[in-house]
Amino acid sequence: MRRETALGRTPHERQVQIMNYITERGELLARVSTGGLHLADDTKARVLNAFLTLMNLRENLDRAALRQPIARERR
C-alpha cells in the first residue's frame, strides 16, 4: 500500500479502501496501546511502528491529492 499511495496513481475507490483500513487499524492499535495491558518493550515498539506506518500511508494519500489538478466546472 505504501508504494501504491506514494506513486499517487491510486484510483478513488482504492483510496477509500485504504482510508477505511487506516481508520480500522488505527482504532485497534489505540485500544491495544491504551487498554491498560502491560506490554513488553518490543510489543510497544511494534505498536508504535504500526502507527507510524499508518501515518505515512495517510500522508502519502494527502500528498497525492494535492498533486491532482482541481476539477473546474464548465459553463
N, CA, C and O atoms as a GROMACS GRO file, in nm:
protein
  300
    1MET      N    1   0.081  -0.119   0.000
    1MET     CA    2   0.000   0.000   0.000
    1MET      C    3   0.085   0.126   0.000
    1MET      O    4   0.049   0.227  -0.060
    2ARG      N    5   0.200   0.119   0.068
    2ARG     CA    6   0.286   0.239   0.070
    2ARG      C    7   0.330   0.277  -0.069
    2ARG      O    8   0.322   0.394  -0.107
    3ARG      N    9   0.376   0.181  -0.145
    3ARG     CA   10   0.422   0.210  -0.281
    3ARG      C   11   0.306   0.260  -0.366
    3ARG      O   12   0.321   0.354  -0.445
    4GLU      N   13   0.194   0.198  -0.350
    4GLU     CA   14   0.075   0.234  -0.426
    4GLU      C   15   0.034   0.379  -0.399
    4GLU      O   16   0.000   0.452  -0.492
    5THR      N   17   0.036   0.420  -0.274
    5THR     CA   18  -0.005   0.556  -0.240
    5THR      C   19   0.104   0.658  -0.272
    5THR      O   20   0.074   0.773  -0.306
    6ALA      N   21   0.229   0.618  -0.262
    6ALA     CA   22   0.339   0.711  -0.289
    6ALA      C   23   0.343   0.752  -0.435
    6ALA      O   24   0.382   0.864  -0.467
    7LEU      N   25   0.303   0.662  -0.524
    7LEU     CA   26   0.304   0.694  -0.667
    7LEU      C   27   0.195   0.793  -0.704
    7LEU      O   28   0.207   0.864  -0.804
    8GLY      N   29   0.089   0.798  -0.624
    8GLY     CA   30  -0.017   0.895  -0.650
    8GLY      C   31  -0.110   0.859  -0.763
    8GLY      O   32  -0.183   0.945  -0.811
    9ARG      N   33  -0.110   0.735  -0.806
    9ARG     CA   34  -0.196   0.692  -0.917
    9ARG      C   35  -0.309   0.601  -0.869
    9ARG      O   36  -0.368   0.528  -0.949
   10THR      N   37  -0.338   0.606  -0.741
   10THR     CA   38  -0.438   0.518  -0.684
   10THR      C   39  -0.577   0.568  -0.719
   10THR      O   40  -0.609   0.685  -0.696
   11PRO      N   41  -0.662   0.480  -0.774
   11PRO     CA   42  -0.800   0.521  -0.805
   11PRO      C   43  -0.876   0.558  -0.678
   11PRO      O   44  -0.841   0.514  -0.568
   12HIS      N   45  -0.979   0.638  -0.694
   12HIS     CA   46  -1.056   0.687  -0.579
   12HIS      C   47  -1.112   0.573  -0.495
   12HIS      O   48  -1.108   0.579  -0.372
   13GLU      N   49  -1.165   0.469  -0.560
   13GLU     CA   50  -1.223   0.357  -0.486
   13GLU      C   51  -1.118   0.291  -0.397
   13GLU      O   52  -1.147   0.254  -0.284
   14ARG      N   53  -0.998   0.277  -0.448
   14ARG     CA   54  -0.890   0.216  -0.371
   14ARG      C   55  -0.847   0.309  -0.257
   14ARG      O   56  -0.815   0.262  -0.148
   15GLN      N   57  -0.847   0.439  -0.281
   15GLN     CA   58  -0.815   0.534  -0.175
   15GLN      C   59  -0.914   0.522  -0.060
   15GLN      O   60  -0.875   0.529   0.057
   16VAL      N   61  -1.042   0.503  -0.092
   16VAL     CA   62  -1.144   0.486   0.011
   16VAL      C   63  -1.117   0.358   0.091
   16VAL      O   64  -1.128   0.357   0.213
   17GLN      N   65  -1.081   0.250   0.021
   17GLN     CA   66  -1.048   0.125   0.090
   17GLN      C   67  -0.929   0.144   0.184
   17GLN      O   68  -0.931   0.096   0.297
   18ILE      N   69  -0.827   0.213   0.137
   18ILE     CA   70  -0.707   0.236   0.218
   18ILE      C   71  -0.742   0.322   0.339
   18ILE      O   72  -0.694   0.295   0.450
   19MET      N   73  -0.823   0.426   0.320
   19MET     CA   74  -0.862   0.511   0.432
   19MET      C   75  -0.940   0.432   0.536
   19MET      O   76  -0.920   0.451   0.656
   20ASN      N   77  -1.028   0.344   0.492
   20ASN     CA   78  -1.102   0.258   0.586
   20ASN      C   79  -1.006   0.167   0.662
   20ASN      O   80  -1.021   0.147   0.782
   21TYR      N   81  -0.908   0.113   0.592
   21TYR     CA   82  -0.807   0.027   0.655
   21TYR      C   83  -0.730   0.106   0.761
   21TYR      O   84  -0.709   0.057   0.872
   22ILE      N   85  -0.687   0.226   0.726
   22ILE     CA   86  -0.612   0.310   0.820
   22ILE      C   87  -0.696   0.338   0.944
   22ILE      O   88  -0.646   0.329   1.057
   23THR      N   89  -0.822   0.370   0.925
   23THR     CA   90  -0.911   0.400   1.038
   23THR      C   91  -0.930   0.279   1.128
   23THR      O   92  -0.917   0.290   1.250
   24GLU      N   93  -0.960   0.165   1.068
   24GLU     CA   94  -0.984   0.044   1.146
   24GLU      C   95  -0.859   0.002   1.224
   24GLU      O   96  -0.867  -0.027   1.344
   25ARG      N   97  -0.746   0.000   1.158
   25ARG     CA   98  -0.622  -0.044   1.223
   25ARG      C   99  -0.576   0.057   1.328
   25ARG      O  100  -0.525   0.020   1.433
   26GLY      N  101  -0.595   0.185   1.299
   26GLY     CA  102  -0.559   0.288   1.396
   26GLY      C  103  -0.640   0.277   1.524
   26GLY      O  104  -0.587   0.291   1.634
   27GLU      N  105  -0.770   0.252   1.509
   27GLU     CA  106  -0.856   0.235   1.626
   27GLU      C  107  -0.815   0.112   1.706
   27GLU      O  108  -0.812   0.115   1.828
   28LEU      N  109  -0.784   0.004   1.637
   28LEU     CA  110  -0.741  -0.119   1.704
   28LEU      C  111  -0.610  -0.096   1.780
   28LEU      O  112  -0.597  -0.138   1.895
   29LEU      N  113  -0.515  -0.031   1.716
   29LEU     CA  114  -0.388  -0.004   1.782
   29LEU      C  115  -0.406   0.089   1.902
   29LEU      O  116  -0.339   0.073   2.004
   30ALA      N  117  -0.496   0.185   1.890
   30ALA     CA  118  -0.521   0.277   2.001
   30ALA      C  119  -0.580   0.201   2.120
   30ALA      O  120  -0.542   0.225   2.235
   31ARG      N  121  -0.673   0.109   2.093
   31ARG     CA  122  -0.731   0.029   2.202
   31ARG      C  123  -0.627  -0.058   2.268
   31ARG      O  124  -0.625  -0.070   2.391
   32VAL      N  125  -0.540  -0.119   2.189
   32VAL     CA  126  -0.436  -0.206   2.245
   32VAL      C  127  -0.339  -0.125   2.330
   32VAL      O  128  -0.301  -0.167   2.440
   33SER      N  129  -0.299  -0.010   2.279
   33SER     CA  130  -0.196   0.068   2.349
   33SER      C  131  -0.248   0.141   2.472
   33SER      O  132  -0.170   0.172   2.562
   34THR      N  133  -0.378   0.168   2.478
   34THR     CA  134  -0.433   0.240   2.593
   34THR      C  135  -0.523   0.154   2.679
   34THR      O  136  -0.590   0.204   2.770
   35GLY      N  137  -0.526   0.024   2.653
   35GLY     CA  138  -0.617  -0.066   2.723
   35GLY      C  139  -0.573  -0.107   2.862
   35GLY      O  140  -0.643  -0.184   2.928
   36GLY      N  141  -0.460  -0.060   2.907
   36GLY     CA  142  -0.415  -0.093   3.040
   36GLY      C  143  -0.337  -0.223   3.050
   36GLY      O  144  -0.301  -0.267   3.160
   37LEU      N  145  -0.311  -0.285   2.937
   37LEU     CA  146  -0.231  -0.408   2.938
   37LEU      C  147  -0.085  -0.374   2.961
   37LEU      O  148  -0.037  -0.269   2.916
   38HIS      N  149  -0.016  -0.460   3.030
   38HIS     CA  150   0.128  -0.442   3.048
   38HIS      C  151   0.197  -0.508   2.928
   38HIS      O  152   0.205  -0.630   2.919
   39LEU      N  153   0.245  -0.425   2.838
   39LEU     CA  154   0.307  -0.475   2.715
   39LEU      C  155   0.458  -0.476   2.729
   39LEU      O  156   0.517  -0.388   2.792
   40ALA      N  157   0.519  -0.575   2.668
   40ALA     CA  158   0.665  -0.582   2.663
   40ALA      C  159   0.717  -0.468   2.576
   40ALA      O  160   0.645  -0.417   2.490
   41ASP      N  161   0.841  -0.431   2.597
   41ASP     CA  162   0.900  -0.320   2.521
   41ASP      C  163   0.898  -0.346   2.371
   41ASP      O  164   0.871  -0.254   2.294
   42ASP      N  165   0.925  -0.470   2.329
   42ASP     CA  166   0.924  -0.498   2.186
   42ASP      C  167   0.783  -0.488   2.128
   42ASP      O  168   0.766  -0.449   2.012
   43THR      N  169   0.683  -0.522   2.207
   43THR     CA  170   0.544  -0.508   2.161
   43THR      C  171   0.508  -0.360   2.151
   43THR      O  172   0.440  -0.321   2.056
   44LYS      N  173   0.549  -0.280   2.245
   44LYS     CA  174   0.526  -0.136   2.238
   44LYS      C  175   0.592  -0.076   2.115
   44LYS      O  176   0.533   0.009   2.048
   45ALA      N  177   0.712  -0.122   2.085
   45ALA     CA  178   0.782  -0.073   1.966
   45ALA      C  179   0.708  -0.112   1.839
   45ALA      O  180   0.701  -0.034   1.744
   46ARG      N  181   0.652  -0.231   1.837
   46ARG     CA  182   0.576  -0.275   1.718
   46ARG      C  183   0.449  -0.193   1.701
   46ARG      O  184   0.413  -0.157   1.588
   47VAL      N  185   0.381  -0.163   1.811
   47VAL     CA  186   0.261  -0.080   1.804
   47VAL      C  187   0.296   0.058   1.751
   47VAL      O  188   0.227   0.111   1.664
   48LEU      N  189   0.402   0.116   1.803
   48LEU     CA  190   0.446   0.248   1.756
   48LEU      C  191   0.483   0.245   1.609
   48LEU      O  192   0.448   0.336   1.534
   49ASN      N  193   0.553   0.142   1.566
   49ASN     CA  194   0.591   0.128   1.426
   49ASN      C  195   0.467   0.118   1.338
   49ASN      O  196   0.463   0.177   1.230
   50ALA      N  197   0.367   0.044   1.382
   50ALA     CA  198   0.244   0.030   1.304
   50ALA      C  199   0.173   0.165   1.293
   50ALA      O  200   0.123   0.201   1.186
   51PHE      N  201   0.168   0.242   1.404
   51PHE     CA  202   0.108   0.376   1.398
   51PHE      C  203   0.181   0.464   1.297
   51PHE      O  204   0.118   0.533   1.218
   52LEU      N  205   0.313   0.460   1.300
   52LEU     CA  206   0.391   0.543   1.207
   52LEU      C  207   0.367   0.502   1.062
   52LEU      O  208   0.361   0.587   0.974
   53THR      N  209   0.355   0.374   1.038
   53THR     CA  210   0.326   0.326   0.903
   53THR      C  211   0.191   0.377   0.855
   53THR      O  212   0.178   0.422   0.742
   54LEU      N  213   0.090   0.371   0.943
   54LEU     CA  214  -0.042   0.422   0.906
   54LEU      C  215  -0.037   0.573   0.880
   54LEU      O  216  -0.103   0.622   0.788
   55MET      N  217   0.041   0.645   0.959
   55MET     CA  218   0.055   0.789   0.938
   55MET      C  219   0.120   0.818   0.804
   55MET      O  220   0.080   0.911   0.734
   56ASN      N  221   0.220   0.740   0.768
   56ASN     CA  222   0.286   0.758   0.638
   56ASN      C  223   0.190   0.730   0.523
   56ASN      O  224   0.192   0.802   0.422
   57LEU      N  225   0.108   0.628   0.537
   57LEU     CA  226   0.009   0.599   0.433
   57LEU      C  227  -0.085   0.718   0.416
   57LEU      O  228  -0.114   0.760   0.304
   58ARG      N  229  -0.130   0.772   0.527
   58ARG     CA  230  -0.223   0.885   0.521
   58ARG      C  231  -0.156   1.007   0.458
   58ARG      O  232  -0.217   1.076   0.375
   59GLU      N  233  -0.032   1.033   0.495
   59GLU     CA  234   0.040   1.146   0.436
   59GLU      C  235   0.059   1.127   0.286
   59GLU      O  236   0.048   1.223   0.209
   60ASN      N  237   0.088   1.005   0.243
   60ASN     CA  238   0.102   0.978   0.100
   60ASN      C  239  -0.028   1.007   0.026
   60ASN      O  240  -0.026   1.065  -0.083
   61LEU      N  241  -0.140   0.966   0.084
   61LEU     CA  242  -0.269   0.994   0.021
   61LEU      C  243  -0.295   1.145   0.014
   61LEU      O  244  -0.344   1.195  -0.087
   62ASP      N  245  -0.262   1.215   0.121
   62ASP     CA  246  -0.282   1.360   0.122
   62ASP      C  247  -0.194   1.429   0.018
   62ASP      O  248  -0.240   1.519  -0.052
   63ARG      N  249  -0.068   1.387   0.009
   63ARG     CA  250   0.022   1.446  -0.091
   63ARG      C  251  -0.026   1.419  -0.232
   63ARG      O  252  -0.020   1.507  -0.319
   64ALA      N  253  -0.074   1.297  -0.256
   64ALA     CA  254  -0.124   1.262  -0.389
   64ALA      C  255  -0.245   1.348  -0.424
   64ALA      O  256  -0.261   1.390  -0.539
   65ALA      N  257  -0.330   1.375  -0.327
   65ALA     CA  258  -0.448   1.459  -0.350
   65ALA      C  259  -0.407   1.601  -0.385
   65ALA      O  260  -0.471   1.666  -0.468
   66LEU      N  261  -0.301   1.651  -0.322
   66LEU     CA  262  -0.254   1.786  -0.352
   66LEU      C  263  -0.194   1.798  -0.491
   66LEU      O  264  -0.196   1.904  -0.552
   67ARG      N  265  -0.140   1.687  -0.541
   67ARG     CA  266  -0.080   1.689  -0.675
   67ARG      C  267  -0.184   1.683  -0.786
   67ARG      O  268  -0.154   1.715  -0.901
   68GLN      N  269  -0.307   1.642  -0.752
   68GLN     CA  270  -0.412   1.631  -0.853
   68GLN      C  271  -0.463   1.769  -0.889
   68GLN      O  272  -0.484   1.853  -0.802
   69PRO      N  273  -0.483   1.794  -1.019
   69PRO     CA  274  -0.538   1.924  -1.058
   69PRO      C  275  -0.684   1.935  -1.011
   69PRO      O  276  -0.757   1.836  -1.008
   70ILE      N  277  -0.722   2.055  -0.974
   70ILE     CA  278  -0.858   2.080  -0.928
   70ILE      C  279  -0.951   2.080  -1.049
   70ILE      O  280  -0.928   2.152  -1.146
   71ALA      N  281  -1.056   1.999  -1.040
   71ALA     CA  282  -1.152   1.994  -1.149
   71ALA      C  283  -1.237   2.122  -1.148
   71ALA      O  284  -1.293   2.160  -1.045
   72ARG      N  285  -1.247   2.186  -1.262
   72ARG     CA  286  -1.324   2.308  -1.273
   72ARG      C  287  -1.455   2.278  -1.346
   72ARG      O  288  -1.460   2.198  -1.439
   73GLU      N  289  -1.558   2.345  -1.301
   73GLU     CA  290  -1.688   2.327  -1.368
   73GLU      C  291  -1.688   2.402  -1.500
   73GLU      O  292  -1.635   2.512  -1.512
   74ARG      N  293  -1.749   2.338  -1.599
   74ARG     CA  294  -1.765   2.403  -1.730
   74ARG      C  295  -1.901   2.467  -1.738
   74ARG      O  296  -2.000   2.411  -1.691
   75ARG      N  297  -1.905   2.584  -1.797
   75ARG     CA  298  -2.034   2.652  -1.812
   75ARG      C  299  -2.080   2.648  -1.952
   75ARG      O  300  -2.186   2.701  -1.984
   0.00000   0.00000   0.00000
